[in-house]
Amino acid sequence: MKLTVNVKLTPAELAAAFCELDDEAQAQFFIDAARIAETWGGAGPAMQWFTVGRHLKTCACSTYEARAMVREIADAIEMETA
């Protein structure tokens, strides 16, 4: 028997679940998100990532910590491939 339950999570609940994952599972989250985003069509994920970045930069709700987290992930990627 297969049971499917749809549960709508808030961004805060999704963030809390993400923070409970280990580094491998957190990386897998990004891998899966990127794979899903590639199916969007239209302007595709690049425009979405741009608008998220713009929101993190300009929105009053954004924080230094959120921007630093994204930068630190990007910096780690660059350090590993350089």
N, C-alpha and C positions, 0 to 999 in steps of 0.2 A: 504494500500500500504506500502511495506517495501522498503526502499532505503538503500543500503549498499555503503559506500564510503571508499575506502582504502587511508589512508594518512600515509606517512612515516615520522615519527618524528625523529629528531636528539636526541642524549642523552641529550643535553642541554634543548631541548624543553620538553622532557619527565620529566626531573628533575624539570623544572619550574612548570609544571602541578602538579607533586607530591607535591611540596612545597606549592601549593595553597590549598591542601586538609587539613581538620582538622585531629586531631590525630586518630579518629576512622576510617576515610577513608584511612589514610596512613597505619594503621594496616591491614585493609581489603586488601590493595594492596599486602602486604606481604603474607597474607593468600591465596589470589588468585594466586600469583606467585608460591608459594610452591605447590599448588594443580596442577597447569599446569606443573610444573617441574617434578612432580611425573609420568607424562605420557611419559617422554622422552625415557625411556628404556636405553639400553646400560649401560654405566658407571653411568648414572643417575645424579641427581642434585648434589650429594656430590662432584663429581669431578669438576663440574662447579663452585660450591661455593669455592672449594679449589683454582682453577685457578684464580678466581676473587680476592680472598684474596692475593694470591701470586702477582698478578698484582698490587694491591693496596700497597703491601709492597715494591716491587722492581722497579716499573716503574717510570721513570723520570717525567711522566705526573701526577702521584699521588700527593696528598697533605696531610699534617698533618690533616687538617680539615675533609677530606674524611675518613681517618682511624679512627679519633676520633668519627665521627658520627656512624660508624659501631660498634665500641667498646661500645659507650654509649647505643646503642639499646640493645646489648648483655648484658651489665651490668644491665640494667633495667629489662630484662627478668629474670636474675639470682636473683636479689633482690626480685622480686615478688614471685618466687617459692621457695626461701630458707626458 
